[in-house]
Structure formats: C-alpha cells, structure tokens
Amino acid sequence: MKIRRMLATAVAAAVTTPVVFLSAGPAFAETPKPAPPVTTQDEAPDGPDEDDFAEYEKLIEAVANAEAKLAALKDERAALAEDLRAGNVGEAVKTEYDAAKLAYDDAKAAREAAATALTEAQAELDALAADPEATAEDKALAEQAVADATERGEETTATEATAKVRFDAANTARDDARVAIARKISLLDPKIEAAEQELADAEAALEEYEGPDCVEDRSVVSTLTGPKSITIGSSADFSLTVKNTSDGDLDSVRSYLFAAHVPESWDDILDDENPDLGRYFSIDWKSAANPKWTELDFEDEAIELGAIGEGGKAEVTLRLSVAEDAPAGEGLAFTTAEYDNTDGSCGISEQYAKVGFDIVEPKDEEPTQQPTTEPTRQPTAAPSPSTAAPAPAPSSNGAAPQGGRGGELAETGSSDVLPQVAAAAGAALVLGAGAVFVARRRKVNA
C-alpha cells in the first residue's frame, strides 16, 4: 500500500465517520516504532511497498487467527465442563437412564409391597391356626392369601431383577458418556496449551516486526500557510515550518503532506467506495538544505528534514499544483510530522496543521492585437502568492489552522462539508502517517 493511497483512504474514512477518528486520541500512542538508524535527506530510505504491508497484515492476521483458535478451544472446553456438571450426556442416554431408573424404582416398590402383603397374610394364617374357634373355611382362605402373596412376591422379585439389569446398563452408559466428556476435556487441555503457545509466538513475531511502541506527543509542531485560492491548471506556493519543541535534539524528522479536494456533499463521498480526494494535486518542495525543486511523490515519500536541534526549526517551501481537469470548489492541505532518534526513542506528532483554499476557474483574458497572423499560446495564470500569516495557538483538537482560509473554515459561506473534512481528515492524516512506521522500519533493517 502506498502512503498517498493510505492517507486518502484514511481521510475518506475520517470524513465518513469523523467521530471515530476524533475520539481515537491515545490510540496513536500505540503506533509502531521505526528502527533506530537515522536517515538524512540524501540517505532517505525507499518508501514502503506492497510486500511490507502484506507481511505486516499477514502477521496481524496470524495473531487474530491464533486468538480465535484459542477462544474457540476454551469455549469448547467450557461447554463440555458445563455438560459434565449438568449431566448433559446425550438425549438417548439420558432418556434411557431416566426410564430405566423409573422402572427399577417401580419394581422395587412393587416387590416391597408384595413382601408386606405376604407378611400380613402369614400373620393372619398363624393367628387362625392358634385360634381353636377358627373354622376350616377361614383357615383355607388365609392359606390361599399366603399363597397368592408368595406368588406375587416372586413375580415382583423377578421384575425387580430385570429392571435392575436394565438400570445398571443405563447407569453404565451414562457413566461412560460422562467419562467420554471428561476425556474430551482432558484431550482439549494440551490443544489449549498448544494454542496459547501459538498465540504467544504470533504475538512475539508481530512485536519483533513492529519493534517498541512510539509515543504520541508534541515534540514536533507544524505550521502551514498558503494562498486563499489556486487557479485550476496552475500552482501556488505554501510555507511549511516544523519546529522542535522537545527538551532535546531530534536526530531525524520528517513531514507528511496530503491535499484533498472537498466534495460538495457527503453523498459524493458515501456513493464512492474508495474516494481519491487527492487525485487533482501534486506537490514539489525545496529548502535551504535542498535548494532545488524536488517532486514529492506522496504516494510513497515523506519530506526528510534531517536533524533538528532543541528549539530549532526546519523551513520548507511547497509548490502545490492543481490539475487542469480539477473541478472548481474547495481544497484543503494537511501536514503532520514524526521523528526518531539514535537512542531508539521515536514519536509521531499529535498535532497537525491545515489550510483551506478555493480552487477557481481561470479568468477569461481580453484578446490582444497580435503583430502576426501566427497562432499564439494562451498565457497561463501566474501562481497565486503565498501569504505568511502568523500561526495561531493550536486548537483543542491539536490542529493549528494556518494561513489561507484555514482559520475561518467554520465562518465562511463554504460548503457544510468543509469544516467536518478539515477536523476529521486532519486526525486521519496522523493515523495514516503513523501507519507507515512499520514499513519504514522493515526497509531500514533490510
């Protein structure tokens, strides 16, 4: 993924969901850190390429997959433990066990009742045998009752024995099912242990790739000023100042830039799956250390400012060109900075600067009498002058509106989209710039 495309995507995402980016805040503190080696303007590393981001995404995916695998195994173990606790041994086993137990309980009750009836019948017969006045008929009836009770007892005893065999089998099946569940749980334990190790290895690989975390702070503060308007098909100069506001020297500082054409309505963004808000702009830059105009391929480059001492600053002149096919409307330019030092410390600025400008159609020029009939070229509009307005104090969201229409975005008659794009996309610029730390680290270490 290229820087420009990444920033454009981030800006578009911020525009469509600004609250997400504006509430992100400390999340930038987890931005991956670049490698300690310092690069100067002459030694700038190559920009990140697709392989860098593909590898990074692969490592992130590996962590996510390991987390999902571990979570699934733990969920499976918890479900099995609950089944064991609740006796969820399978519907068929449970149904047979309940039926066999009921039949066994009924058979025992019937056998016990038959035994009681036999005892009572025998007692009645014994009483009649001891009674001299008992008749033969009474004794015969008592003897028959004893015989019937005896027969009933034998039947219930046989039924109980059969029911016990069934119950014992059902009970064994239930115990076997419980053992099977416990065995599954025990078999999951080493799998969980292996998954935990797999996750630890994936996290270690990602951590090794990323390196230590960088901070989000205001060690570098950017100021951006520019003209109020730029004519379509022409260029205009902007001034960029990056100041070291930390309490020490910074060994390597760089700036990211992005320019966006502001759509007329939210629908223009929402209807486009991947809006490229910066497609109409190109940027060249120069500085005291780099006096020749240099094209900034902000698809995969940042402006390398080199070392900036404590309290020092770097000044850059920018030339922003507007394509001839650009529509008239409103534009915004954004910038933020980052740094890293030889001692391994690094950071990305929580502050960004922005400036708004009008994109205007070329003015019609009066035709002049030519001394010859040869066709002449239509003169191009001169670049709009740059205005160097003093930088106001940064706003509460970290942005310092500079020059142009930057300080009056919410007060002009511009589209309702402009102030929202300005606030949301500035935060997105910080996010997008931070995202290239990992790629640069890989390039430097390579």
KOLTI-950864 format. One record per residue (C-alpha): z negated, x negated, y; residue in three letters; residue number from 1. Coordinates in nm, 2 decimals, padded with zeros to 4 digits. Layout:
KOLTI-950864
> Z|X|Y|ALA|NUM
...
//
This chain:
KOLTI-950864
> 00.00|00.00|00.00|MET|1
> 00.09|-00.13|00.34|LYS|2
> -00.15|-00.14|00.64|ILE|3
> 00.06|00.08|00.86|ARG|4
> 00.11|00.34|00.58|ARG|5
> -00.26|00.33|00.50|MET|6
> -00.36|00.37|00.86|LEU|7
> -00.11|00.65|00.91|ALA|8
> -00.24|00.83|00.60|THR|9
> -00.60|00.78|00.73|ALA|10
> -00.51|00.91|01.07|VAL|11
> -00.33|01.21|00.93|ALA|12
> -00.63|01.28|00.70|ALA|13
> -00.87|01.25|01.00|ALA|14
> -00.65|01.48|01.21|VAL|15
> -00.65|01.75|00.94|THR|16
> -01.02|01.70|00.85|THR|17
> -01.18|01.54|01.16|PRO|18
> -01.54|01.64|01.08|VAL|19
> -01.52|01.43|00.76|VAL|20
> -01.43|01.11|00.94|PHE|21
> -01.65|01.17|01.24|LEU|22
> -01.96|01.23|01.02|SER|23
> -01.88|00.93|00.80|ALA|24
> -02.08|00.68|01.01|GLY|25
> -02.27|00.44|00.80|PRO|26
> -02.03|00.47|00.51|ALA|27
> -01.83|00.19|00.68|PHE|28
> -02.12|-00.04|00.61|ALA|29
> -02.01|-00.05|00.25|GLU|30
> -01.67|-00.19|00.34|THR|31
> -01.58|-00.47|00.10|PRO|32
> -01.61|-00.82|00.24|LYS|33
> -01.33|-01.08|00.29|PRO|34
> -01.35|-01.43|00.14|ALA|35
> -01.54|-01.69|00.35|PRO|36
> -01.23|-01.92|00.42|PRO|37
> -01.13|-01.88|00.78|VAL|38
> -00.76|-01.84|00.89|THR|39
> -00.62|-01.91|01.23|THR|40
> -00.31|-01.77|01.38|GLN|41
> -00.10|-02.04|01.23|ASP|42
> -00.27|-02.00|00.89|GLU|43
> -00.28|-01.62|00.86|ALA|44
> -00.27|-01.51|00.50|PRO|45
> 00.00|-01.29|00.37|ASP|46
> -00.06|-00.92|00.41|GLY|47
> -00.18|-00.71|00.12|PRO|48
> 00.08|-00.60|-00.12|ASP|49
> 00.11|-00.32|-00.38|GLU|50
> -00.04|-00.54|-00.65|ASP|51
> -00.36|-00.60|-00.46|ASP|52
> -00.43|-00.23|-00.41|PHE|53
> -00.31|-00.15|-00.76|ALA|54
> -00.56|-00.39|-00.91|GLU|55
> -00.83|-00.25|-00.68|TYR|56
> -00.75|00.10|-00.77|GLU|57
> -00.75|00.00|-01.14|LYS|58
> -01.10|-00.14|-01.12|LEU|59
> -01.23|00.17|-00.93|ILE|60
> -01.07|00.39|-01.20|GLU|61
> -01.23|00.18|-01.47|ALA|62
> -01.57|00.24|-01.32|VAL|63
> -01.50|00.61|-01.28|ALA|64
> -01.39|00.63|-01.64|ASN|65
> -01.69|00.44|-01.77|ALA|66
> -01.92|00.67|-01.56|GLU|67
> -01.75|00.98|-01.70|ALA|68
> -01.77|00.85|-02.06|LYS|69
> -02.14|00.76|-02.03|LEU|70
> -02.22|01.10|-01.87|ALA|71
> -02.03|01.28|-02.15|ALA|72
> -02.22|01.10|-02.42|LEU|73
> -02.56|01.16|-02.25|LYS|74
> -02.47|01.53|-02.21|ASP|75
> -02.37|01.55|-02.58|GLU|76
> -02.70|01.39|-02.68|ARG|77
> -02.90|01.62|-02.46|ALA|78
> -02.72|01.92|-02.61|ALA|79
> -02.79|01.80|-02.96|LEU|80
> -03.16|01.75|-02.88|ALA|81
> -03.18|02.10|-02.74|GLU|82
> -03.01|02.23|-03.06|ASP|83
> -03.27|02.05|-03.27|LEU|84
> -03.55|02.18|-03.06|ARG|85
> -03.43|02.54|-03.06|ALA|86
> -03.32|02.53|-03.43|GLY|87
> -02.95|02.59|-03.35|ASN|88
> -02.83|02.48|-03.69|VAL|89
> -02.52|02.69|-03.71|GLY|90
> -02.47|03.06|-03.73|GLU|91
> -02.41|03.08|-04.10|ALA|92
> -02.70|02.86|-04.19|VAL|93
> -02.93|03.04|-03.95|LYS|94
> -02.82|03.39|-04.07|THR|95
> -02.87|03.29|-04.44|GLU|96
> -03.21|03.14|-04.37|TYR|97
> -03.33|03.45|-04.19|ASP|98
> -03.20|03.68|-04.46|ALA|99
> -03.35|03.47|-04.74|ALA|100
> -03.68|03.44|-04.57|LYS|101
> -03.70|03.82|-04.52|LEU|102
> -03.60|03.89|-04.88|ALA|103
> -03.86|03.64|-05.00|TYR|104
> -04.13|03.79|-04.78|ASP|105
> -04.05|04.14|-04.90|ASP|106
> -04.06|04.02|-05.27|ALA|107
> -04.40|03.86|-05.23|LYS|108
> -04.53|04.17|-05.06|ALA|109
> -04.39|04.39|-05.35|ALA|110
> -04.54|04.16|-05.61|ARG|111
> -04.88|04.16|-05.44|GLU|112
> -04.87|04.54|-05.41|ALA|113
> -04.78|04.57|-05.78|ALA|114
> -05.07|04.34|-05.87|ALA|115
> -05.31|04.55|-05.67|THR|116
> -05.18|04.87|-05.84|ALA|117
> -05.23|04.70|-06.18|LEU|118
> -05.59|04.60|-06.09|THR|119
> -05.67|04.96|-05.98|GLU|120
> -05.51|05.11|-06.29|ALA|121
> -05.70|04.88|-06.52|GLN|122
> -06.03|04.96|-06.34|ALA|123
> -05.96|05.33|-06.38|GLU|124
> -05.89|05.28|-06.75|LEU|125
> -06.21|05.08|-06.80|ASP|126
> -06.41|05.34|-06.63|ALA|127
> -06.27|05.62|-06.86|LEU|128
> -06.34|05.41|-07.16|ALA|129
> -06.70|05.38|-07.07|ALA|130
> -06.74|05.75|-06.99|ASP|131
> -06.85|05.95|-07.30|PRO|132
> -06.73|06.26|-07.14|GLU|133
> -06.38|06.14|-07.07|ALA|134
> -06.11|06.32|-07.25|THR|135
> -05.85|06.17|-07.46|ALA|136
> -05.59|06.31|-07.23|GLU|137
> -05.75|06.13|-06.93|ASP|138
> -05.76|05.81|-07.12|LYS|139
> -05.39|05.84|-07.22|ALA|140
> -05.29|05.89|-06.86|LEU|141
> -05.49|05.59|-06.75|ALA|142
> -05.34|05.38|-07.02|GLU|143
> -04.99|05.48|-06.90|GLN|144
> -05.07|05.39|-06.55|ALA|145
> -05.18|05.05|-06.66|VAL|146
> -04.86|05.00|-06.85|ALA|147
> -04.65|05.12|-06.56|ASP|148
> -04.83|04.88|-06.32|ALA|149
> -04.79|04.60|-06.56|THR|150
> -04.41|04.66|-06.58|GLU|151
> -04.39|04.69|-06.20|ARG|152
> -04.57|04.36|-06.17|GLY|153
> -04.34|04.18|-06.40|GLU|154
> -04.03|04.32|-06.21|GLU|155
> -04.17|04.22|-05.87|THR|156
> -04.27|03.88|-06.00|THR|157
> -03.91|03.82|-06.13|ALA|158
> -03.77|03.94|-05.80|THR|159
> -04.00|03.71|-05.60|GLU|160
> -03.89|03.42|-05.81|ALA|161
> -03.53|03.49|-05.75|THR|162
> -03.60|03.54|-05.37|ALA|163
> -03.79|03.21|-05.37|LYS|164
> -03.49|03.02|-05.52|VAL|165
> -03.26|03.17|-05.25|ARG|166
> -03.51|03.09|-04.98|PHE|167
> -03.56|02.74|-05.09|ASP|168
> -03.19|02.68|-05.09|ALA|169
> -03.16|02.83|-04.74|ALA|170
> -03.45|02.63|-04.62|ASN|171
> -03.30|02.31|-04.76|THR|172
> -02.97|02.40|-04.59|ALA|173
> -03.15|02.44|-04.26|ARG|174
> -03.33|02.11|-04.31|ASP|175
> -03.01|01.94|-04.39|ASP|176
> -02.85|02.09|-04.08|ALA|177
> -03.14|01.96|-03.87|ARG|178
> -03.11|01.62|-04.04|VAL|179
> -02.74|01.62|-03.95|ALA|180
> -02.82|01.69|-03.59|ILE|181
> -03.08|01.42|-03.58|ALA|182
> -02.82|01.18|-03.74|ARG|183
> -02.56|01.27|-03.48|LYS|184
> -02.82|01.19|-03.21|ILE|185
> -02.90|00.86|-03.37|SER|186
> -02.53|00.78|-03.40|LEU|187
> -02.49|00.85|-03.03|LEU|188
> -02.76|00.61|-02.93|ASP|189
> -02.55|00.29|-02.99|PRO|190
> -02.25|00.46|-02.84|LYS|191
> -02.45|00.53|-02.52|ILE|192
> -02.58|00.18|-02.52|GLU|193
> -02.22|00.05|-02.55|ALA|194
> -02.10|00.29|-02.28|ALA|195
> -02.38|00.16|-02.05|GLU|196
> -02.27|-00.19|-02.11|GLN|197
> -01.90|-00.09|-02.05|GLU|198
> -02.01|00.07|-01.71|LEU|199
> -02.21|-00.24|-01.62|ALA|200
> -01.91|-00.46|-01.70|ASP|201
> -01.67|-00.24|-01.50|ALA|202
> -01.91|-00.24|-01.20|GLU|203
> -01.95|-00.61|-01.23|ALA|204
> -01.58|-00.66|-01.23|ALA|205
> -01.54|-00.44|-00.92|LEU|206
> -01.83|-00.61|-00.75|GLU|207
> -01.67|-00.95|-00.82|GLU|208
> -01.34|-00.83|-00.69|TYR|209
> -01.49|-00.69|-00.37|GLU|210
> -01.75|-00.96|-00.30|GLY|211
> -02.06|-00.89|-00.10|PRO|212
> -02.07|-00.60|00.15|ASP|213
> -01.97|-00.65|00.51|CYS|214
> -02.16|-00.49|00.79|VAL|215
> -02.05|-00.23|01.04|GLU|216
> -02.17|-00.34|01.39|ASP|217
> -02.06|-00.41|01.74|ARG|218
> -02.02|-00.78|01.72|SER|219
> -01.66|-00.74|01.84|VAL|220
> -01.58|-00.49|02.11|VAL|221
> -01.22|-00.40|02.20|SER|222
> -01.08|-00.29|02.54|THR|223
> -00.73|-00.14|02.56|LEU|224
> -00.54|-00.05|02.88|THR|225
> -00.19|00.07|02.94|GLY|226
> 00.05|00.28|03.14|PRO|227
> 00.03|00.66|03.19|LYS|228
> 00.38|00.71|03.05|SER|229
> 00.66|00.54|02.85|ILE|230
> 01.02|00.63|02.86|THR|231
> 01.20|00.71|02.54|ILE|232
> 01.41|00.41|02.43|GLY|233
> 01.21|00.16|02.64|SER|234
> 00.90|-00.05|02.62|SER|235
> 00.57|-00.08|02.81|ALA|236
> 00.30|-00.35|02.83|ASP|237
> -00.06|-00.29|02.73|PHE|238
> -00.36|-00.52|02.76|SER|239
> -00.59|-00.58|02.47|LEU|240
> -00.92|-00.77|02.52|THR|241
> -01.15|-00.84|02.22|VAL|242
> -01.50|-00.97|02.32|LYS|243
> -01.76|-01.14|02.10|ASN|244
> -02.08|-00.95|02.18|THR|245
> -02.28|-01.10|01.90|SER|246
> -02.55|-01.36|01.93|ASP|247
> -02.34|-01.64|01.78|GLY|248
> -01.99|-01.78|01.73|ASP|249
> -01.74|-01.59|01.52|LEU|250
> -01.51|-01.81|01.31|ASP|251
> -01.22|-01.57|01.25|SER|252
> -01.14|-01.25|01.44|VAL|253
> -00.85|-01.01|01.40|ARG|254
> -00.74|-00.68|01.56|SER|255
> -00.57|-00.38|01.40|TYR|256
> -00.34|-00.16|01.61|LEU|257
> -00.19|00.18|01.55|PHE|258
> 00.02|00.41|01.77|ALA|259
> 00.06|00.78|01.70|ALA|260
> 00.29|01.05|01.83|HIS|261
> 00.07|01.35|01.88|VAL|262
> 00.22|01.67|01.73|PRO|263
> 00.24|01.98|01.94|GLU|264
> 00.02|02.18|01.70|SER|265
> -00.19|02.15|01.39|TRP|266
> 00.08|02.32|01.19|ASP|267
> 00.31|02.03|01.24|ASP|268
> 00.06|01.82|01.05|ILE|269
> -00.06|02.06|00.80|LEU|270
> 00.30|02.15|00.70|ASP|271
> 00.38|01.78|00.63|ASP|272
> 00.24|01.65|00.31|GLU|273
> 00.23|01.29|00.44|ASN|274
> 00.29|01.28|00.82|PRO|275
> 00.40|00.94|00.95|ASP|276
> 00.26|00.96|01.30|LEU|277
> 00.36|00.61|01.39|GLY|278
> 00.72|00.60|01.29|ARG|279
> 00.85|00.61|01.65|TYR|280
> 00.67|00.29|01.77|PHE|281
> 00.70|-00.09|01.73|SER|282
> 00.47|-00.35|01.88|ILE|283
> 00.51|-00.71|01.99|ASP|284
> 00.23|-00.93|02.12|TRP|285
> 00.16|-01.26|02.28|LYS|286
> -00.15|-01.45|02.40|SER|287
> -00.24|-01.79|02.55|ALA|288
> -00.26|-01.94|02.21|ALA|289
> 00.06|-01.77|02.10|ASN|290
> 00.28|-01.75|02.42|PRO|291
> 00.60|-01.63|02.26|LYS|292
> 00.65|-01.26|02.19|TRP|293
> 00.58|-01.20|01.82|THR|294
> 00.67|-00.89|01.64|GLU|295
> 00.36|-00.72|01.48|LEU|296
> 00.46|-00.58|01.15|ASP|297
> 00.17|-00.34|01.15|PHE|298
> 00.28|-00.23|00.80|GLU|299
> 00.10|-00.54|00.66|ASP|300
> -00.03|-00.75|00.95|GLU|301
> -00.32|-00.78|01.19|ALA|302
> -00.33|-00.98|01.51|ILE|303
> -00.51|-01.31|01.42|GLU|304
> -00.72|-01.41|01.72|LEU|305
> -00.89|-01.71|01.55|GLY|306
> -01.24|-01.82|01.65|ALA|307
> -01.42|-01.66|01.95|ILE|308
> -01.74|-01.82|02.07|GLY|309
> -02.06|-01.64|02.17|GLU|310
> -01.99|-01.43|02.48|GLY|311
> -01.62|-01.53|02.47|GLY|312
> -01.32|-01.31|02.45|LYS|313
> -00.95|-01.31|02.34|ALA|314
> -00.69|-01.15|02.56|GLU|315
> -00.36|-01.02|02.42|VAL|316
> -00.06|-00.87|02.59|THR|317
> 00.11|-00.59|02.38|LEU|318
> 00.45|-00.45|02.43|ARG|319
> 00.48|-00.11|02.28|LEU|320
> 00.84|00.02|02.22|SER|321
> 00.94|00.38|02.18|VAL|322
> 01.23|00.45|01.95|ALA|323
> 01.54|00.62|02.11|GLU|324
> 01.51|00.92|01.86|ASP|325
> 01.14|00.98|01.95|ALA|326
> 01.07|01.33|02.09|PRO|327
> 00.91|01.37|02.42|ALA|328
> 00.54|01.45|02.41|GLY|329
> 00.21|01.27|02.40|GLU|330
> 00.12|00.94|02.24|GLY|331
> -00.20|00.76|02.15|LEU|332
> -00.27|00.39|02.08|ALA|333
> -00.58|00.27|01.90|PHE|334
> -00.73|-00.06|01.82|THR|335
> -01.04|-00.20|01.64|THR|336
> -01.14|-00.55|01.52|ALA|337
> -01.31|-00.73|01.24|GLU|338
> -01.45|-01.08|01.18|TYR|339
> -01.56|-01.32|00.91|ASP|340
> -01.74|-01.65|00.92|ASN|341
> -01.76|-01.96|00.71|THR|342
> -02.12|-01.88|00.61|ASP|343
> -01.99|-01.57|00.43|GLY|344
> -02.10|-01.31|00.69|SER|345
> -01.85|-01.06|00.80|CYS|346
> -01.81|-00.72|00.96|GLY|347
> -01.59|-00.45|01.10|ILE|348
> -01.65|-00.31|01.44|SER|349
> -01.79|00.04|01.45|GLU|350
> -01.63|00.06|01.80|GLN|351
> -01.26|00.14|01.86|TYR|352
> -01.06|00.17|02.18|ALA|353
> -00.79|00.42|02.26|LYS|354
> -00.54|00.50|02.53|VAL|355
> -00.32|00.81|02.58|GLY|356
> 00.02|00.82|02.74|PHE|357
> 00.31|01.05|02.80|ASP|358
> 00.64|01.00|02.61|ILE|359
> 00.90|01.10|02.87|VAL|360
> 01.28|01.15|02.86|GLU|361
> 01.49|00.90|03.06|PRO|362
> 01.56|01.02|03.42|LYS|363
> 01.92|01.11|03.50|ASP|364
> 02.07|00.85|03.73|GLU|365
> 02.32|00.91|04.01|GLU|366
> 02.67|00.78|03.92|PRO|367
> 02.78|00.49|04.15|THR|368
> 03.13|00.39|04.25|GLN|369
> 03.25|00.11|04.03|GLN|370
> 03.49|-00.15|04.17|PRO|371
> 03.69|-00.14|03.84|THR|372
> 03.80|00.11|03.60|THR|373
> 03.65|-00.08|03.31|GLU|374
> 03.37|00.12|03.14|PRO|375
> 03.02|00.01|03.23|THR|376
> 02.70|00.03|03.03|ARG|377
> 02.44|00.28|03.13|GLN|378
> 02.14|00.08|03.27|PRO|379
> 01.82|00.12|03.06|THR|380
> 01.49|00.22|03.21|ALA|381
> 01.27|-00.07|03.30|ALA|382
> 00.94|-00.09|03.11|PRO|383
> 00.66|00.11|03.27|SER|384
> 00.40|-00.11|03.44|PRO|385
> 00.07|-00.18|03.28|SER|386
> -00.24|-00.06|03.45|THR|387
> -00.56|-00.27|03.41|ALA|388
> -00.83|-00.01|03.46|ALA|389
> -01.19|-00.13|03.41|PRO|390
> -01.34|-00.04|03.07|ALA|391
> -01.60|00.23|03.09|PRO|392
> -01.90|00.22|02.87|ALA|393
> -01.83|00.31|02.51|PRO|394
> -01.89|00.68|02.43|SER|395
> -02.14|00.80|02.18|SER|396
> -01.89|00.80|01.90|ASN|397
> -01.81|00.43|01.95|GLY|398
> -01.48|00.48|02.13|ALA|399
> -01.41|00.33|02.46|ALA|400
> -01.13|00.53|02.63|PRO|401
> -00.93|00.28|02.83|GLN|402
> -00.66|00.30|03.10|GLY|403
> -00.36|00.53|03.09|GLY|404
> -00.48|00.89|03.02|ARG|405
> -00.75|00.77|02.78|GLY|406
> -01.04|00.86|03.00|GLY|407
> -00.92|01.21|03.07|GLU|408
> -00.79|01.33|02.74|LEU|409
> -01.00|01.65|02.74|ALA|410
> -00.94|01.73|03.10|GLU|411
> -00.56|01.73|03.14|THR|412
> -00.31|02.01|03.06|GLY|413
> -00.21|01.82|02.74|SER|414
> -00.19|01.99|02.40|SER|415
> -00.51|02.11|02.23|ASP|416
> -00.44|01.87|01.95|VAL|417
> -00.46|01.55|02.16|LEU|418
> -00.84|01.52|02.21|PRO|419
> -00.90|01.60|01.84|GLN|420
> -00.64|01.35|01.73|VAL|421
> -00.80|01.09|01.96|ALA|422
> -01.15|01.13|01.83|ALA|423
> -01.07|01.18|01.46|ALA|424
> -00.79|00.92|01.43|ALA|425
> -00.99|00.65|01.60|GLY|426
> -01.25|00.68|01.33|ALA|427
> -00.97|00.68|01.07|ALA|428
> -00.85|00.35|01.22|LEU|429
> -01.18|00.19|01.15|VAL|430
> -01.17|00.33|00.80|LEU|431
> -00.81|00.21|00.74|GLY|432
> -00.88|-00.13|00.88|ALA|433
> -01.18|-00.18|00.66|GLY|434
> -00.98|-00.08|00.36|ALA|435
> -00.77|-00.39|00.38|VAL|436
> -01.06|-00.63|00.34|PHE|437
> -01.03|-00.63|-00.03|VAL|438
> -00.66|-00.71|-00.03|ALA|439
> -00.71|-01.00|00.21|ARG|440
> -00.99|-01.14|00.00|ARG|441
> -00.76|-01.14|-00.30|ARG|442
> -00.48|-01.31|-00.11|LYS|443
> -00.71|-01.59|00.03|VAL|444
> -00.87|-01.66|-00.30|ASN|445
> -00.54|-01.67|-00.47|ALA|446
//
